[in-house]
């Protein structure tokens, strides 16, 4: 397990601002939290080096891009090949998340699709993978919340 970097209240304030708008400059962040630009820059470098900030990106509205189908797929894997199967699944287009889970199944996958045909191909590709014993796919009807920006 990776070493956990300790963060303080100032780090949390900086991260919260960047979660809302990653395009803010160090000067704007500093002004908002009441510290110098140099302090913000130093803190960001430390958070990046420590792996807390892994990159800067945009939040997309997937539905407006045509990805109107979201699924959660439960997968059972046989033959002690769980990690290998998970890594192969993670490479598939449309996959947003792959989770190694406890319970009656081994893997949970979240994926998004633009059509039923795309979903069908994905499901068949999963079932054709060596060591995938079975799948159970749940189609999301309504997304109440989808936001991984925790702090």
C-alpha positions as CSV (number, residue, x, y, z in Angstrom):
1,X,0.0,0.0,0.0
2,X,1.3,3.5,-0.9
3,X,2.5,5.8,1.9
4,X,-0.2,8.3,2.8
5,X,0.8,11.9,2.5
6,X,-0.5,14.1,5.4
7,X,-2.5,17.1,4.3
8,X,-3.6,20.1,6.4
9,X,-6.5,22.5,6.2
10,X,-4.7,24.8,3.7
11,X,-4.1,21.8,1.4
12,X,-7.7,20.9,1.7
13,X,-8.8,24.4,0.8
14,X,-6.5,24.5,-2.2
15,X,-7.7,21.1,-3.4
16,X,-11.4,22.1,-2.9
17,X,-10.9,25.1,-5.1
18,X,-9.1,23.1,-7.8
19,X,-11.8,20.4,-7.8
20,X,-14.3,23.2,-8.6
21,X,-12.1,24.7,-11.3
22,X,-8.7,23.2,-12.2
23,X,-8.0,26.2,-14.5
24,X,-7.4,28.6,-11.5
25,X,-4.0,30.1,-11.4
26,X,-1.8,29.9,-8.3
27,X,-2.4,33.6,-7.9
28,X,-6.2,33.1,-7.9
29,X,-6.0,30.2,-5.5
30,X,-3.7,32.1,-3.2
31,X,-6.0,35.1,-3.2
32,X,-9.0,32.9,-2.4
33,X,-7.3,31.1,0.6
34,X,-5.2,34.1,1.8
35,X,-1.7,32.9,1.0
36,X,1.0,33.9,-1.5
37,X,1.3,32.5,-5.0
38,X,4.6,30.9,-4.0
39,X,3.0,29.1,-1.1
40,X,0.3,27.7,-3.4
41,X,2.9,26.6,-6.0
42,X,5.0,24.9,-3.3
43,X,1.9,23.1,-1.9
44,X,0.8,22.0,-5.4
45,X,4.2,20.6,-6.2
46,X,4.2,18.6,-2.9
47,X,0.7,17.3,-3.6
48,X,1.7,16.3,-7.1
49,X,5.0,14.6,-6.0
50,X,3.1,12.8,-3.2
51,X,0.6,11.4,-5.8
52,X,-2.5,13.2,-4.3
53,X,-2.8,15.3,-7.5
54,X,-2.4,12.8,-10.3
55,X,-3.3,15.2,-13.1
56,X,-5.6,18.0,-14.2
57,X,-8.6,17.4,-16.3
58,X,-12.1,18.5,-17.3
59,X,-15.5,17.2,-16.3
60,X,-17.5,16.1,-19.2
61,X,-21.2,15.7,-19.6
62,X,-21.2,12.2,-21.0
63,X,-24.8,12.2,-22.0
64,X,-24.3,15.4,-24.1
65,X,-21.5,13.5,-25.9
66,X,-23.9,10.7,-26.7
67,X,-23.1,8.3,-23.9
68,X,-26.6,7.8,-22.7
69,X,-26.3,4.2,-21.5
70,X,-24.4,3.6,-18.2
71,X,-24.1,0.1,-16.9
72,X,-22.7,-1.7,-13.9
73,X,-21.5,-5.2,-14.7
74,X,-20.8,-7.8,-12.1
75,X,-18.3,-10.4,-13.2
76,X,-17.3,-13.8,-11.8
77,X,-13.7,-14.9,-12.6
78,X,-12.4,-18.4,-12.4
79,X,-8.9,-20.0,-12.4
80,X,-7.2,-17.6,-10.0
81,X,-6.7,-15.1,-12.9
82,X,-8.6,-12.2,-11.3
83,X,-5.9,-9.5,-11.7
84,X,-5.1,-10.5,-15.3
85,X,-8.8,-10.3,-16.2
86,X,-9.3,-7.0,-14.4
87,X,-6.3,-5.5,-16.3
88,X,-7.7,-6.7,-19.6
89,X,-11.2,-5.3,-18.8
90,X,-9.6,-1.9,-17.9
91,X,-8.1,-1.7,-21.4
92,X,-11.5,-1.9,-23.1
93,X,-13.0,1.2,-24.5
94,X,-16.0,2.6,-22.7
95,X,-14.8,1.3,-19.3
96,X,-14.8,4.0,-16.6
97,X,-14.0,2.0,-13.5
98,X,-13.0,-1.5,-12.6
99,X,-13.3,-2.6,-9.0
100,X,-12.0,-5.8,-7.3
101,X,-14.8,-6.5,-4.8
102,X,-15.9,-8.7,-2.0
103,X,-19.2,-10.7,-2.1
104,X,-20.6,-13.3,-4.5
105,X,-18.9,-11.7,-7.5
106,X,-15.2,-10.8,-8.1
107,X,-15.3,-7.6,-10.2
108,X,-17.6,-4.7,-10.7
109,X,-17.2,-2.6,-13.9
110,X,-18.8,0.8,-14.7
111,X,-19.0,1.5,-18.4
112,X,-20.8,4.0,-20.7
113,X,-22.2,3.5,-24.2
114,X,-23.7,5.4,-27.0
115,X,-25.9,2.5,-28.2
116,X,-27.4,-0.9,-27.3
117,X,-25.2,-2.4,-30.1
118,X,-22.1,-1.0,-28.4
119,X,-23.2,-2.4,-25.1
120,X,-24.0,-5.8,-26.7
121,X,-20.5,-6.0,-28.3
122,X,-18.9,-5.1,-24.9
123,X,-20.9,-7.8,-23.1
124,X,-20.0,-10.4,-25.7
125,X,-16.3,-9.4,-25.5
126,X,-16.4,-9.8,-21.7
127,X,-17.9,-13.3,-22.0
128,X,-15.4,-14.3,-24.6
129,X,-12.5,-13.5,-22.3
130,X,-10.6,-16.5,-20.8
131,X,-11.5,-17.1,-17.2
132,X,-14.7,-14.9,-17.2
133,X,-17.2,-17.4,-15.9
134,X,-20.3,-15.2,-16.0
135,X,-21.5,-11.6,-16.0
136,X,-24.6,-9.8,-14.8
137,X,-25.2,-6.3,-16.3
138,X,-27.4,-3.7,-14.7
139,X,-28.5,-0.8,-16.8
140,X,-28.7,2.5,-15.0
141,X,-32.1,4.1,-15.4
142,X,-31.5,7.4,-13.6
143,X,-28.2,8.9,-12.4
144,X,-28.9,10.7,-9.1
145,X,-25.3,11.5,-8.4
146,X,-22.0,10.8,-10.2
147,X,-19.1,12.8,-8.8
148,X,-15.8,11.4,-7.7
149,X,-14.5,14.7,-6.5
150,X,-14.3,13.9,-2.8
151,X,-12.6,16.0,-0.2
